Amino acid sequence: MGVVDTLVDLRENTLRSYGIEEDLKKTFPERTLRDAEIRKSARIWAEGFDANSLLALGGAMMRFDPRPKLASIRSKVLFVLSRTDAHFPPSIAPGVMAALKEAGVDARYFEIDSEHGHLASGLDAAKWEPTLRRFLSELQTVT
């Protein structure tokens, strides 16, 4: 198996874990068509992606701890998660929010009620758009 084929498999698994199947059910109700679309999307991504990027990202994830840097955040923060995100589940919110508060960061949390997992912020943008608009509007009024 070549590098591109390995990347295709990796991306396909990633897309599935993001919740892509739920989104594609409307357009591709048949499982075989849905599978083919996911595979096609994964191949397009894999053919244009540098596999070395995964090594760099993986290394950064293993070595970087953002907690000591939280106190240097000077802007307000809107922390948004999806109810069904398997990668960043809402169960992490209390810990993240507590760490931000302890560091003196003005942060708010919003949870998107979505079936689209990790893709919810884009696919269900309308569900959190009012919260984002309010947040940005409040930032503009600060001088």
N, C-alpha and C positions, 0 to 999 in steps of 0.2 A: 504494500500500500504506500502510495506517494504522499508527499507533504500536503498537496491540495486535497486529496481524498480524506486524509486525517482531519484537516481543517473543516471540510464539509461535514463530516460526522460530528465534530465538536460543535460547530455552529448549529447544526440541526438539533442536537441535544439542548443547547443553550436556548434556542428559540422556543422549544417545547417547554422548557422550564420557565421561560418568561410568560407563558400563557398564550402563545400564538394560535394554538388550535381553537381556542374559544373564539377568537376574532375571525378566523377563517371559516368557521362553521356556516356562517350566513352565505358566503360566496361559494364555498365548496362543501355542500352538505355530505357528499360521499367521502368516506374516509380515504379511499385510494387517491382521489383527486386532491384532497387536503395534504396527504403525505407527499404527493408529487410537487405541490406548490411549495411546501416547506423545504423540500430537497433542492428545488430550483433556486429558491431564495438563498439557501445556505451555500450553494455552489457559486452563485454570483458574488457573494461576500468573500468566500474563500479564495477565489481567483484574483481578487483585488487586495487581499490582506497580506501584510508581511508577518510571517509566523514569529519572527524575532520580537515583535511587539508583545506577544503573549508572554515571552520570557521576561521582558522588561516589566510588564504589568504584574506578573506573578511575584517577581523579586521585590517590587515596590510594596505589594500587599503584605509580604512577609516581614519586611524591614521597617515600614513606616507606621508609627503610632501617633495619631493626631492629638491624643489627649493632652500632652504637654503644651501644645500650641493653641488650645481653645481660648485661653485668656487673651490671646492677641487678636481675636476677632473683634472688630469695632463696629460692624454693621449689624442691623437686625437680621434675624434668620427666620425663615419659614421652612420648617422641616416637614416634608410631605411623603407619606408612604401609602401604599395600596393595601387594602384589607387582605388581598389574596397574593401578595408578593412573596414568593418562596425565598428570594435572595436577600431581601431586606424586610422581614416580616414585622408587622406592627408591635410584636412583643419586644422589639429592641427600643421602641420609642421612650418608655419610661427611663431607661438607663441613659440614653442619649440626652434627653431633655434635662435630667438631673445633672449630668456632667456639664452641659451648657450653662445651666443656672449657677452651678457651683463656680464656674469660671467667670461669672458676671456677664454672660451673653444674654441679650434680650432676644429670646426665641419663642416661637409659637409652633404648635404642631397641628397638622391637619391630616386626616385619614380619608383617602378616596374609597368610597364604597363601590368597588368594581370587581368584576369577574376576570379582568384582563391581566392580573398578576403584575409583573414587572413592567408591562407595556401600558399600564393604566394611565400614567401621566400624559401620554399622547393620545391614546385611543379613547379615553374618557375625559379629555381635557375640559369639557363643558361642566363636569361634576365638581371641579375644583377651581374653575376660572373665576367665580365671584370672590373666593377667598384670596386668590392671587391678585386680583384687581384691587381689592381693599388693601392688601398688604403693600402693593406698589404705590397706591394712592397716598397711604400714610407716609411712605418714605419721601414722596414728593413734597409733602407739607412741612417736613422738617428742614429748618434752615441752618 
